[in-house]
Amino acid sequence: MTLTKARIVEAINEQVGLPKKDASNAVEILLEIIKRTLQNGEDVLISGFGKFCVKDKRARRGRNPATGQDMLLSKRRVVTFKCSSVLRKKVN
């Protein structure tokens, strides 16, 4: 089962006792801060969880799998995630 924002809000409501509206606002603000930080090219480190990094990908040649036609893929930025050793141990 996938963990959604709604389920996170419900969990905060149940475990902390924060009203759902306040929990929803807190989750939205947290995610907006993370998005804005990544948009600025900065890393987001959450101790005990992991690190979100923005990496620059250079332009490269690719191929359209449907037609086989060569094409140029433009340079872009991607977000990567590296989990912390604490999280890795809990998952394993």
PAZAPA-4460 file (N, C-alpha, C; in steps of 0.05 Angstrom, whole numbers, plus 32768, in hexadecimal, padded with zeros to 4 digits):
% residues 92
    n_x    n_y    n_z   ca_x   ca_y   ca_z    c_x    c_y    c_z   seq   type   mol
   8011   7FE9   8000   8000   8000   8000   8012   8019   8000     1      M     A
   800A   802D   7FF1   8019   8045   7FEF   8012   8059   8005     2      T     A
   8026   8066   800F   8022   807B   8023   801C   8095   8015     3      L     A
   8005   80A0   801A   7FFD   80B9   800D   7FFE   80D0   8020     4      T     A
   7FFB   80E8   8016   7FFA   8100   8027   7FE3   80FE   803B     5      K     A
   7FCC   80F4   8031   7FB4   80F1   8042   7FBA   80DE   8059     6      A     A
   7FC8   80C8   8054   7FCE   80B5   8069   7FE2   80C1   807D     7      R     A
   7FF5   80D1   8073   8008   80DE   8085   7FF9   80F1   8097     8      I     A
   7FE6   8101   808C   7FD6   8113   809C   7FC6   8104   80B1     9      V     A
   7FBA   80ED   80AA   7FAB   80DD   80BD   7FBD   80D3   80D3    10      E     A
   7FD6   80CA   80CC   7FE8   80C0   80E0   7FF1   80D6   80F3    11      A     A
   7FF6   80EE   80E9   7FFD   8104   80FB   7FE5   810A   810D    12      I     A
   7FCE   810A   8102   7FB6   810F   8112   7FB3   80FB   8129    13      N     A
   7FB7   80E2   8122   7FB3   80CC   8136   7FCA   80CC   814B    14      E     A
   7FE3   80CF   8142   7FFA   80CC   8154   8000   80E5   8164    15      Q     A
   7FFB   80FC   8158   8003   8115   8166   7FEA   8123   8171    16      V     A
   7FD3   811D   8165   7FBA   812A   816E   7FB6   8145   8162    17      G     A
   7FC5   814C   814E   7FC2   8165   813F   7FA9   8163   812D    18      L     A
   7F99   8177   812D   7F81   8176   811C   7F89   8172   80FF    19      P     A
   7F77   8164   80EF   7F7E   815D   80D4   7F85   8175   80C3    20      K     A
   7F77   818B   80C7   7F7D   81A3   80B6   7F99   81AD   80BC    21      K     A
   7FA1   81AE   80D5   7FBC   81B7   80DD   7FD1   81A3   80D3    22      D     A
   7FCB   8189   80D6   7FDE   8174   80CD   7FE2   8176   80AE    23      A     A
   7FCC   817B   80A0   7FCD   817E   8083   7FDE   8196   807B    24      S     A
   7FDA   81AC   8089   7FEA   81C4   8084   8008   81BF   8089    25      N     A
   800E   81B1   809F   802A   81AB   80A6   8037   819A   8090    26      A     A
   8029   8186   8087   8034   8174   8072   8038   8185   8058    27      V     A
   8025   8195   8050   8027   81A5   8038   803F   81B9   803A    28      E     A
   8042   81C5   8051   8058   81D8   8055   8073   81CA   8053    29      I     A
   8075   81B2   8060   808E   81A3   805F   8095   819B   8043    30      L     A
   8081   8191   8034   8087   8189   8018   808E   81A1   8007    31      L     A
   8081   81B8   800C   8087   81D0   7FFC   80A4   81DA   8002    32      E     A
   80AC   81D8   801B   80C8   81DF   8022   80DC   81CD   8014    33      I     A
   80D6   81B3   8014   80E8   81A0   8006   80E9   81A6   7FE8    34      I     A
   80D2   81AA   7FDC   80D1   81B0   7FBF   80E0   81C9   7FB8    35      K     A
   80DC   81DF   7FC8   80EA   81F8   7FC3   8108   81F5   7FC6    36      R     A
   8111   81E7   7FDA   812D   81E2   7FDF   813A   81D3   7FC8    37      T     A
   812D   81BE   7FBE   8137   81AF   7FA7   8137   81C0   7F8E    38      L     A
   8122   81D0   7F8B   8120   81E2   7F73   8137   81F5   7F72    39      Q     A
   8141   81FD   7F8A   8158   8210   7F8B   8173   8201   7F87    40      N     A
   8172   81E7   7F83   818A   81D7   7F7F   8198   81CE   7F98    41      G     A
   818B   81D2   7FAF   8197   81CA   7FC8   818E   81AD   7FD0    42      E     A
   819E   81A0   7FE0   8197   8185   7FEA   8186   8187   8002    43      D     A
   8176   8172   8007   8165   8170   801F   816E   8157   802E    44      V     A
   8178   815C   8046   8182   8146   8057   816F   8143   806F    45      L     A
   8163   812C   8072   8152   8126   8089   8160   8110   8099    46      I     A
   816B   8117   80B0   817B   8104   80C0   816A   80EC   80C6    47      S     A
   8176   80D4   80C3   8169   80BB   80C9   8156   80B2   80B3    48      G     A
   8153   80C2   809E   8142   80BB   8088   8151   80B9   806E    49      F     A
   815D   80D0   8065   816C   80CF   804D   8171   80EB   8042    50      G     A
   817C   80EC   8029   8184   8105   801D   8179   8106   8000    51      K     A
   816B   811C   7FFB   8161   8122   7FE0   8176   8134   7FD3    52      F     A
   817F   812E   7FBB   8193   813E   7FAD   8189   8144   7F91    53      C     A
   8191   815C   7F87   818B   8164   7F6C   81A4   815F   7F5B    54      V     A
   81A2   8150   7F46   81B9   814A   7F34   81B3   8155   7F19    55      K     A
   81C8   8160   7F0C   81C5   8169   7EF1   81CC   8153   7EDE    56      D     A
   81BA   814E   7ECB   81BF   813A   7EB6   81C6   8149   7E9C    57      K     A
   81DB   8141   7E8F   81E3   814E   7E76   81D1   8145   7E5F    58      R     A
   81D1   8154   7E4A   81C3   814C   7E32   81D0   8133   7E26    59      A     A
   81BF   8122   7E1B   81CA   8109   7E10   81B9   80FF   7DF9    60      R     A
   81C5   80ED   7DEA   81B6   80E1   7DD4   81A5   80CA   7DDE    61      R     A
   818D   80C8   7DD4   817B   80B3   7DDB   816D   80A7   7DC3    62      G     A
   815B   8095   7DC8   814C   8089   7DB2   812F   8085   7DBB    63      R     A
   811D   808D   7DA9   8101   8089   7DAE   80FB   806B   7DAB    64      N     A
   80F3   805D   7DC0   80EF   8040   7DBE   80D8   8038   7DAB    65      P     A
   80C5   8049   7DA7   80AE   8043   7D96   80B6   8043   7D79    66      A     A
   80C6   8058   7D71   80CD   805B   7D55   80EA   8054   7D4E    67      T     A
   80FB   8053   7D62   8117   804D   7D5E   8127   8066   7D54    68      G     A
   8119   807C   7D54   8126   8095   7D4A   8139   80A1   7D5F    69      Q     A
   8151   80A9   7D56   8164   80B7   7D68   8159   80D2   7D70    70      D     A
   815E   80DA   7D89   8156   80F4   7D92   8169   80FE   7DA6    71      M     A
   8168   8118   7DAB   817A   8125   7DBF   8169   812A   7DD8    72      L     A
   8171   811F   7DEF   8164   8124   7E08   8172   813C   7E15    73      L     A
   8162   8150   7E1B   816E   8169   7E26   8178   8165   7E42    74      S     A
   818A   8178   7E4A   8194   8176   7E65   817D   817C   7E79    75      K     A
   817F   8171   7E91   816A   8174   7EA4   8175   8170   7EC0    76      R     A
   8165   8176   7ED3   816B   8171   7EEF   8159   815C   7EFA    77      R     A
   8164   8149   7F0A   8154   8134   7F15   8159   8133   7F34    78      V     A
   8145   8129   7F42   8147   8126   7F5F   814E   8109   7F65    79      V     A
   8162   8105   7F75   816A   80EA   7F7D   8166   80E8   7F9C    80      T     A
   8164   80D0   7FA6   8161   80CC   7FC2   8174   80B6   7FCB    81      F     A
   8182   80BC   7FE1   8194   80A8   7FED   818B   80A4   800A    82      K     A
   8183   808C   8010   8179   8087   802B   8190   8086   803F    83      C     A
   818A   808D   8058   819E   808C   806D   81A2   806F   8076    84      S     A
   81B8   806A   8083   81BE   804F   808D   81A9   8046   80A1    85      S     A
   819F   8059   80B1   818A   8052   80C4   8171   8048   80B6    86      V     A
   8168   8055   80A1   8151   804C   8092   8157   8032   8084    87      L     A
   816F   802F   8079   8176   8016   806B   8175   7FFF   807E    88      R     A
   817F   8002   8097   817E   7FED   80AA   8161   7FE5   80B2    89      K     A
   8150   7FFA   80B4   8134   7FF4   80BB   8125   7FE5   80A5    90      K     A
   812B   7FEC   808C   811E   7FE0   8075   8128   7FC3   8073    91      V     A
   8142   7FBE   8077   814C   7FA3   8075   8149   7F94   808F    92      N     A
***
